Amino acid sequence: MSNGWVDGGGAVLVIAETRRGELRDVSLELVSAAREVAQAAGATVAVAVIGADSAKFAQALGAEGVDQVLTVSAPSDNFEAHVWQRAVTALIESEQPRLVLVGHTIDSLGFAPAVAARQGLGFATDVVKVSFDGGLRARRGAYGDKLQAEVEFPDHDCTLLTVRAGMYPVAAAGSGSPAVRAVELDLAGAARTEHVEFRDVAGGDVDITKAEFLLSIGRGVEDKDEVPRFQELADQFGATLSSSRPLVDAGWMPSSRQVGQSGKTVKPRVYLALGISGAVQHLAGMRTADTIIAVNTDPEAPIFGVAHFGAVADLFEVVDGIEKALEQAS
């Protein structure tokens, strides 16, 4: 990485993401990541938002630690990959950031690789941690998240990273007082597609990504007929029932309740894992929960490697005890 970082130069540029007229949480998670890197590198933080009514998001994006909010007017509020590609390319050329952060989302994957390739930028996707210690480093999963790889970018003056959602806390919206600047870009004619409509996937009665308390079950429940018992227990706790992939594959739980790399990334205050061994794909979706409690009969189960509290025990004996205690308390 260029010595400009060490000398206190350069900037971190965050590309905010909106959808249906609302700011997505990943935008403020990126602010937290940018702020952390900027503090270590002596850099500044700028956040850019692109859209027909981009100025309305300026106040919310003005979180503590943000030096500038850049508003970019686009032909439409709806995402279009070629428009965003042109806009982000122009922002990199005009603002000269050392680091550009975007969410690892379906939208960003439509333009970020093209921007990095055409501009010759350093590039890594699905990053779970960004750090600076004399140079920029990005940590990401390798071999299906079985390993963690640390990537460096020594020969690039600018690097673009897509950051996995849920890896950083959501910065407090509007907690700072940054300068706001409108950036005029010629985006007319950039669009090659036209947004027609949004179609929601019929998917589920709950959104487990919003739950404060998840009671998650895995292969250890042994029988589909046991699932209603855990649903009842979750209801008594005021928790939301979720599961690992094997129960979804078996048809015991809907896909909307699946936690993991091929399911949903969650970050509840409490994650109670019952009978889940903790395959790397599952851990990728829940390891940032505030408090993880695991129950498994195998003392070597990987889930214990991330759990804050654990019990090597039969989950049904534990559940029997919990149910008895709840009955006595009521």
SEMIZA-213884 format. One line per 2 residues: their letters; for each residue x, y, z of C-alpha. Coordinates in steps of 0.001 Angstrom, whole numbers, always signed. Layout:
<recs>
A> X:Y:Z | ...
</recs>
This chain:
<recs>
MS> +0:+0:+0 | +1183:+3473:-802
NG> +3096:+5417:+1861 | +301:+7973:+1745
WV> -1475:+5887:+4363 | +1440:+6008:+6747
DG> +1896:+9743:+6219 | -1730:+10428:+7111
GG> -2905:+10941:+3557 | -5675:+9370:+1572
AV> -9291:+8644:+2245 | -11647:+5722:+2746
LV> -14695:+5960:+508 | -17879:+4114:+1448
IA> -20528:+3493:-1210 | -23890:+3488:+574
ET> -26707:+1238:-530 | -30405:+2035:-613
RR> -33462:+93:-1660 | -37084:+1128:-2070
GE> -36320:+4568:-719 | -34679:+3332:+2474
LR> -31071:+3217:+3623 | -29845:-345:+4125
DV> -28120:-1305:+7385 | -25041:-2487:+5514
SL> -24293:+1164:+4644 | -23807:+2079:+8301
EL> -21908:-1158:+8953 | -19459:-37:+6256
VS> -19108:+3299:+8060 | -17962:+1415:+11184
AA> -15410:-526:+9128 | -14178:+2634:+7382
RE> -13871:+4515:+10647 | -11757:+1731:+12162
VA> -9348:+1654:+9217 | -9178:+5446:+8937
QA> -8267:+5839:+12600 | -5407:+3366:+12218
AG> -4182:+4859:+8944 | -4647:+8548:+9680
AT> -7088:+8841:+6799 | -10433:+10561:+6305
VA> -13828:+8953:+5685 | -16221:+9929:+2913
VA> -19588:+8303:+2227 | -21184:+8511:-1207
VI> -24855:+7868:-1898 | -26207:+7503:-5433
GA> -29814:+8004:-6508 | -32463:+10337:-7838
DS> -33107:+11666:-4337 | -29700:+10979:-2814
AK> -29661:+14162:-702 | -32387:+12838:+1593
FA> -29959:+10243:+3006 | -27205:+12746:+3818
QA> -28226:+13333:+7420 | -28519:+9644:+8307
LG> -25160:+8866:+6703 | -23514:+11616:+8727
AE> -22421:+9246:+11477 | -19648:+10055:+13923
GV> -16263:+9732:+12228 | -17558:+10584:+8748
DQ> -15805:+13655:+7341 | -17831:+14083:+4156
VL> -21092:+12870:+2667 | -21134:+12970:-1132
TV> -24530:+13006:-2835 | -24660:+11852:-6453
SA> -27792:+12432:-8511 | -28768:+9495:-10726
PS> -31562:+9068:-13292 | -33439:+6672:-10990
DN> -33537:+5666:-7331 | -33631:+2018:-8405
FE> -30286:+271:-8727 | -28868:-194:-12217
AH> -25453:-1813:-12458 | -24046:+258:-15342
VW> -25099:+3546:-13740 | -23446:+2615:-10460
QR> -20348:+1383:-12287 | -19933:+4716:-14059
AV> -20680:+6688:-10893 | -18250:+4769:-8678
TA> -15529:+4902:-11338 | -15963:+8686:-11593
LI> -15894:+9055:-7802 | -12644:+7099:-7580
ES> -11095:+9277:-10269 | -12234:+12553:-8677
EQ> -11831:+11749:-4965 | -8695:+9588:-5232
PR> -9483:+7314:-2253 | -7007:+4722:-1044
LV> -9785:+2313:-86 | -13347:+1865:-1358
LV> -15814:-189:+696 | -19092:-1597:-621
GH> -21397:-4224:+835 | -21073:-7812:-320
TI> -24598:-7718:-1716 | -26411:-8673:-4889
DS> -26283:-5027:-5999 | -22573:-4452:-5468
LG> -21646:-7686:-7216 | -23251:-6156:-10291
FA> -20665:-3371:-10550 | -17759:-3751:-8099
PA> -15786:-6448:-9996 | -16074:-4454:-13229
VA> -14876:-1248:-11545 | -11908:-3018:-9957
AR> -10929:-4777:-13198 | -11178:-1717:-15433
QG> -9399:+573:-12975 | -6706:-1951:-12047
LG> -7592:-1781:-8351 | -6721:-4132:-5552
FA> -9809:-6255:-5018 | -11261:-8822:-2623
TD> -14824:-9998:-2055 | -16827:-11259:+928
VV> -14399:-9666:+3376 | -15133:-10251:+7065
KV> -12469:-7971:+8562 | -10530:-4947:+7293
SF> -7472:-3707:+9170 | -4466:-1442:+8796
DG> -1056:-2026:+10351 | +1500:-353:+8113
GL> -526:-1631:+5180 | -4059:-2637:+4304
RA> -5180:-6178:+5111 | -8447:-7917:+4354
RR> -9549:-11179:+5958 | -11903:-13461:+4074
GA> -12939:-17099:+4054 | -11170:-19657:+1910
YG> -12153:-23174:+866 | -15804:-22649:+1788
DK> -14881:-20765:+4959 | -12925:-23749:+6273
LQ> -9886:-21448:+6445 | -9365:-17740:+6968
AE> -7098:-16000:+4451 | -5473:-12615:+4983
VE> -4929:-10638:+1786 | -2581:-7671:+1285
FP> -2427:-5179:-1592 | +1156:-3825:-1674
DH> +1195:-2707:-5311 | -2096:-816:-5460
DC> -2761:+2826:-4660 | -6481:+2068:-4400
TL> -8261:-1077:-3262 | -11948:-1987:-3508
LT> -13418:-4445:-1011 | -16882:-5941:-719
VR> -17639:-6492:+2981 | -19978:-9187:+4253
AG> -23077:-7843:+6000 | -23273:-8339:+9751
MY> -19517:-8230:+10365 | -19457:-4700:+11822
PV> -21831:-2860:+14142 | -24310:-441:+12615
AA> -22981:+3093:+13176 | -25386:+5513:+14831
AG> -27169:+7379:+12055 | -26802:+11142:+12139
SG> -24439:+11111:+15129 | -21785:+13289:+13444
SP> -21647:+16577:+11611 | -19818:+15999:+8326
AV> -19662:+18351:+5374 | -22199:+17499:+2682
RA> -21217:+17993:-947 | -23178:+17392:-4130
VE> -21030:+15702:-6789 | -22165:+16376:-10336
LD> -21615:+13428:-12661 | -22818:+12803:-16179
LA> -24798:+9592:-15807 | -27246:+10185:-18642
GA> -27394:+7246:-20993 | -25381:+4972:-18691
AR> -28291:+2632:-18004 | -28560:-440:-20195
TE> -31489:-2007:-18397 | -34747:-727:-16977
HV> -36163:-1501:-13549 | -39668:-2906:-13936
EF> -40826:-3923:-10462 | -39905:-5540:-7173
RD> -41201:-9031:-6526 | -40950:-10299:-2981
VA> -40062:-13933:-2539 | -42752:-15680:-577
GG> -40559:-16770:+2105 | -41400:-16886:+5565
DV> -43410:-15775:+8506 | -40449:-14156:+10265
DI> -37179:-12412:+9446 | -34558:-14124:+11574
TK> -32004:-11415:+10730 | -34006:-8983:+12893
AE> -34402:-11285:+15908 | -32806:-10319:+19219
FL> -32908:-13887:+20567 | -32567:-16962:+18350
LS> -33125:-20504:+19581 | -31479:-22563:+16869
IG> -31780:-26314:+16443 | -29702:-28762:+14476
RG> -29342:-32409:+13595 | -29326:-33303:+17285
VE> -33122:-32970:+17532 | -33197:-36363:+15732
DK> -36880:-36398:+14784 | -39169:-34048:+12852
DE> -41885:-34620:+15457 | -39674:-32904:+18042
VP> -39616:-29578:+16163 | -42957:-28299:+17586
RF> -41559:-28819:+21082 | -38678:-26458:+20324
QE> -41046:-23959:+18729 | -43058:-23949:+21944
LA> -39895:-23503:+23993 | -38818:-20605:+21809
DQ> -42238:-19001:+22289 | -41907:-19334:+26057
FG> -38494:-17674:+25913 | -39681:-14910:+23632
AT> -37178:-16210:+21078 | -37370:-16918:+17349
LS> -36801:-20483:+16199 | -34094:-20995:+13574
SS> -32048:-23961:+12385 | -28957:-25276:+10670
RP> -29007:-26481:+7076 | -29572:-30249:+7625
LV> -33059:-29599:+9037 | -33950:-27432:+6048
DA> -32590:-30029:+3613 | -34705:-32671:+5376
GW> -37816:-30517:+5003 | -38267:-30124:+8759
MP> -37750:-26340:+8747 | -38424:-23682:+6079
SS> -35441:-22122:+4291 | -36356:-18713:+5705
RQ> -35237:-20011:+9124 | -31831:-21296:+7999
VG> -28724:-19733:+9539 | -25433:-20015:+7692
QS> -23456:-19241:+4582 | -26174:-20632:+2319
GK> -28902:-19283:+4589 | -28957:-15999:+6464
TV> -26327:-14110:+8427 | -27689:-13190:+11847
KP> -26410:-11085:+14719 | -28816:-11472:+17647
RV> -28075:-10478:+21211 | -28413:-14160:+22213
YL> -27908:-17253:+20048 | -28826:-20524:+21759
AL> -27610:-23477:+19676 | -29127:-26847:+20578
GI> -27744:-29938:+18884 | -25722:-27990:+16315
SG> -22167:-29251:+15732 | -21090:-26044:+14016
AV> -19985:-26687:+10436 | -17961:-23777:+9063
QH> -20840:-22749:+6827 | -23116:-22424:+9857
LA> -20537:-20554:+11939 | -20131:-18033:+9112
GM> -23746:-17013:+9613 | -23857:-16548:+13406
RT> -20397:-16136:+14898 | -20843:-12378:+15485
AD> -23836:-12831:+17825 | -23331:-10950:+21094
TI> -23724:-14057:+23272 | -23538:-17624:+21954
IA> -24678:-20536:+24140 | -24136:-24060:+22820
VN> -25364:-27470:+23934 | -23887:-30563:+22265
TD> -22888:-34062:+23329 | -19574:-33824:+21454
PE> -16930:-31899:+23416 | -14971:-31415:+20182
AP> -17873:-29858:+18282 | -16697:-26727:+16414
IF> -19606:-24717:+17875 | -17735:-24618:+21182
GV> -14922:-22737:+19454 | -17138:-19667:+19080
AH> -19499:-20142:+22040 | -19267:-17852:+25046
FG> -20994:-20487:+27189 | -21327:-24194:+26492
AV> -22585:-27431:+27954 | -21470:-30898:+26900
AD> -24782:-32567:+27503 | -27777:-34245:+25919
LF> -29939:-31439:+24575 | -33157:-33211:+25606
EV> -32002:-33424:+29222 | -31195:-29721:+29102
VD> -34561:-28901:+27551 | -36336:-31051:+30158
GI> -34637:-28995:+32872 | -35495:-25693:+31193
EK> -39137:-26663:+30740 | -39378:-27756:+34370
AL> -37849:-24495:+35554 | -40229:-22462:+33392
EQ> -43190:-24446:+34717 | -42154:-23799:+38318
AS> -41598:-20104:+37601 | -45086:-19746:+36139
</recs>
